[in-house]
Amino acid sequence: TTMINLIPRFYDATEGTILVDGVDVKDYNQEFLHNKLGYVPQKAVMFSGSVNYNVAYGDNGKGEISEDTIKKAVEIAQAEEFVEKMPEKYEAHVAQGGTNLSGGQKQRLAIARAIARNPEIYIFDDSFSALDFKTDAKLRRALKEETGDATVLIVAQRISTILHAEQIVVLDQGKIVGIGNHKQLLKNCEVYK
């Protein structure tokens, strides 16, 4: 979480540099940098308003997010089933903080918000932890098809969440103790096993 938060410049690195497209994040205009990102924090943030409002929330620098884009993002995020069951569906009211939704429902709508932005870089900060294993697996499969050429960064506690990642960085006490794919880390990284 600490390392991943350096990318959107929630705080700046005290040593070294964080590069996005070969450019130090400190050299980007903050709005331009944030428009490149689809960020989902550990604790989903929901606003008072409709499901549509929550998924389309925020300027992505690409204009208004269409209703079709919202519906597709909700489907990919595995939220369609519960949204369609709500009395007003996409116009259903979401309470401030999402108090009328479960943790998993809030998380899926926050993930849908990131998908609807169609960013160059997706950042999922332990965003799958509130999901059951079956939903987590379905969401990651759908997400893989959707993200295409985008960079996807995932902070995870569960190995199953990052099992098929191209590259996994294992941290222990803030230090990198392993880098590789799942099979490589099983062989070479004691902390990963």
Secondary structure as UniProt FT lines:
FT   TURN            2..3
FT   HELIX           4..6
FT   TURN            7..9
FT   STRAND          19..20
FT   TURN            21..22
FT   STRAND          23..24
FT   HELIX           25..27
FT   HELIX           30..35
FT   STRAND          37..40
FT   STRAND          49..50
FT   HELIX           51..56
FT   HELIX           67..76
FT   TURN            77..78
FT   HELIX           80..85
FT   TURN            87..88
FT   HELIX           89..91
FT   STRAND          93..94
FT   HELIX           96..98
FT   TURN            99..100
FT   HELIX           103..116
FT   STRAND          121..125
FT   TURN            127..130
FT   HELIX           133..147
FT   TURN            148..149
FT   STRAND          151..155
FT   HELIX           159..162
FT   TURN            163..164
FT   STRAND          168..172
FT   TURN            173..174
FT   STRAND          175..180
FT   HELIX           182..188
FT   TURN            190..192
//
